[in-house]
Amino acid sequence: MNFMPICLNVENSKIVVVGGGKIAEQKLRTILQYTRNIIVCAPDISTAIRDLELEFLQKAYDQEMLDGAAIVYACTNNRSLNRQIASDAKRQGILACAVDDPEFCEFISPAIYKKGHMSVAVSSNAKDVKRSRRWRNRIAEEFSHEDY
């Protein structure tokens, strides 16, 4: 696997996050820095996610949830379901990320530091997530005092 860093314009793109727990919440907090055009789909959605005031579809996964999406994050706690979601998305030509399973991802989410209009993404090519986060945190420390 060799993931290339890229910046996507998601302003008018529908993003579907399948999953309603801690992993989905982490992804949502990153995505929300760039867009609110997000639908969260899961039978159980945590209070923390509900507090984000997004669009919710509270039911078990169904392939129709992906209709019209440009990007899909499979964030359930079920690896085989995440793989199914990613496979369904790919068949529909939708960029898909099955969290914690890079082999089933067309993209991965880097560790991101965003301040104002500046964004810095750090990726380890899905090989060392903790190190990516450490680098991102060092970058954040370096630039956190700058005004925008």
N, C-alpha and C positions, 0 to 999 in steps of 0.2 A: 504494500500500500504506500502510496505517495500522494499525500494531500497537499494541494497548492492553496496558499492563503489567497483569499479574494474578498472583495467588498461587494455586497449585493444591495441594490436599491429595493427595499421592502415596503416602501411607503404605500403602494397600492396592491401589495401581494397578500393574499390570504394565507395565514400560517395556522396549521392545525397541530395542536399538542394533544396527543392521546396519553392520558394518565393524569391522575389527580393527587399524587402524593409528593413527597419531598423532592424527588428527582425532577419531576415536572415543575415544581415551584422554582427550583434553581434555574432551570432553563428559561422559565417565564420571566424571571427577574432580569436576565440578560436581554432577552428579546424585547422586553418593554422599554429598554433604553432607545429602541429604534422604531417601534411601531406598536399600535394597539389593535391592529387588524388581526386579532388572534381568536381562535375558537378552541376552548378546552373541552375535550371529550373523555368522559370516564363515568363508570357507574357510581363511584364514590369520589367526591372532590373535597379536599381539605378546606378547613376554615381559612387558613392562610391564603390559599388560592382564591377562594370566594371573595376575600377582602380586596383582591386586585381589581374587582369590578370589570370583568371581561365577559364575553359571550360564552355560555356553557351549554353543553349538550350532555345531559346526565343519563347515560345508558351504556351498555356494554358495546365494545367495538363492533362496528359494521363498516364495510368497505365504502359505503355511501358517504360516510363522514369525511372522506377525502375529496369529494367532488368540489371542484373549483379551487383547490389548494395549489399553491406554488411550492410550498415547503411543508414537510411533515416531520415532526419529532415524535418518535415512539418512546414514551417514557414510563411504561408500565413496569411493574416488578416481576413480569413474566417474560423471560427471554424468548421463548418460542412465539409468543404473541407479538413482541416487538419485531421479531424477524418477519412475521406474517404481515404486519403493518408496513414495514419497509418494502417488502416484496410487492405488496399491492400498490403502494405509491409508485415504485419504479415502473411497474407495468402501465401506469397511467401517465408516465412522463413527469412525475413530481419528484423534486429533490427530497431525499429521505435520510434521516439520521435515526438509527436504532441505538439509543444511548448505551454506553459501555459495551458496545459490540461493533468495533470498527469494520469488521469484515462485511457487515450488512449496512454500511453507511456510504452514501455518495458524497457526504461531507461530514466534517466533525466540527464541533464548536470549540474554538480556541479560548484560552483565558483572556478576557478582555478588560482593559482599563479605558474608561470613557470619561472625558471631562470636556464640557462644552461641545464644540464641533470636532474635537480631536478624539480619535479612537486608536488604541494600540492593541493588537492581537498577538498572543504568543502561543505557538503550537509546537508540540513535540512529535507531530505525525502520529498521534494516538499511542505513543510508546511510553511517555512519562508525564502523566497529567499533573502530578504533584510538583514536579520541577517547573512545568509551565506556569502553574499558579505562583510559585516562588518568584520566578522572573517577573511576572505581571505585578506582583506586590512590590518588588523592588522598583519597577518603573513607576508605579503609583506613588511610592514614597518620594522619588526623585522629582516628580512633576506636580504633586498635590498642592504645592504652595503657589503655583503660577495662577494668575488671573486670566479669565477669558471673557 
